[in-house]
Amino acid sequence: MLILAIEGALARCSAAIWSDGTILAEASRDAARGQAALLPPLVAEVLARAEVAATALDAVAVGVGPGGFTGLRAALSLAEGLAAAAGVPLVGVTTGEALVAALPAAQGRQRAVWSVIDNKRGSIVLECFAPGSATPEGQPQILALDALPRPPGPVAIVGDAAAGVAARLAARDLDAMLTDARLPEASALAVIAAARLAGALPPRDATPLYAEPPAVRGA
């Protein structure tokens, strides 16, 4: 199975080609803006390096957020077009799912995981994962930094707001481990998408989860 994964939710654009458990090619660019211009060349690059035609794909995976409006729309529009042209499924993967998939196995199995995304309005968007779980519990929540809940136990923190959240939890004498997983990568998206297509994880469509209150509440 060949999966093209596209990620543009946060300040890194990336694309990857996955084939039966192996990443054939991946490329990324760090950029807070300009995803609409950056993503098509990245996709063309990984397709060329993997020697895969877009029409040969079996599925397209795309990051659905939480994330910024511009980056999500750019990634979703490109993914939708490629999936439609190839006549293949389009699979959604949340930012938190991709970040959790990139963690060392011990961190994700022994601790709950909080994926925390800066919504640029003084708050964070939180996805909560039980220990060992690849999918979040419920929908993302928008919280002020001074209104963070108490984790049920030891927690690992991922996402672009991880440093601030981990510091606040540690100041409350809570067991919060700051990880290196800050920005999602397309290679991790592909792993989650493959599990979805195999029926090992529940399906998710490509409905975007924006990091602004109205869109997240309505998702």
Beta strands, then each sheet from edge to edge (+ up, - down):
strand 1: 2-7
strand 2: 12-19
strand 3: 22-30
strand 4: 59-63
strand 5: 90-93
strand 6: 112-118
strand 7: 123-129
strand 8: 141-144
strand 9: 155-158
strand 10: 176-178
sheet 1: 3+ 2- 1+ 4+ 5+
sheet 2: 8+ 7- 6+ 9+ 10+
end
